[in-house]
Amino acid sequence: MSLPPNDKDVVMRSPRLTIKQTPTGYWTVQRGSVELASAMTRSAAERERELLLRLNASTERRAGTRTAVGA
């Protein structure tokens, strides 16, 4: 049994990266409820978010370029 043609092209999107301040004053970069990075200032947290976005874009570009080992 195969999926209908339009279901094969569905791309799952992850939640946005958000910046929030903790009760202790630190700033965190979160995806959903998962804290990915933290910083002491909001501007540093924004730079961390930009870095994570660039790393994610790089990973997406490379996803189709890997070959199997020993094939």
N, C-alpha and C positions, 0 to 999 in steps of 0.2 A: 504494500500500500504506500503510495507516495503522496506528498503534500500537493495541494493545488499550486499552480505556477506562481501566483502572486505571493504566497507565503514563503517561498524560498528566498526572496529578496528582502525580507524583513531584517532590519539591522537593530540590534538591541542597543539602546543608548543608556549610558550610566548617568546617575544623578549629577547635577551640577556641583562644581567645587564652590563651597561657600566659606566665608571668613566670619568667625564669631569670637567674641571675647568671653573668656571664662570668668568665674567669680573671683579668681585670684589675680586677674589682670592680664594674663597671657592671651595671645591671639592664636586661634587654631584654624587650620584649613581642613575642611571636612567634605567628604563625599557621602551624602546621606547621614548616617549616624556614626560613621567611621572617621576618626581623627587621623589625618595623613601627615600633618606637619604642624609645628607650633613655633611661635616667635614672640619676642618681647614687645615688639611694636607692630602696629597695623601695616605700616609700609613694608616691613620685613615679611610679614605674612602674605602680603600681596605679591612680593617677589617669589616666595615659595610657591604660591598658586600658579604664577606664570611658568615657573620651572616645571611643575607637574603637568601643566597643559602641553608644554613643548615635548616633554618626555612621552606623554600619551600619544601625541601626534606622530612622533618618531616611531613608536612601537606599531601604530596602525599602518604606517607606510611600509615597515619592514615585514609585516605579518605574512605576506605572500611570497617572500623571497627566500625563505629557508628551504633547504633540501634535507632529505632523510640521510642519516649517517649509515654508511655501509650499503647504500642502494646502488 
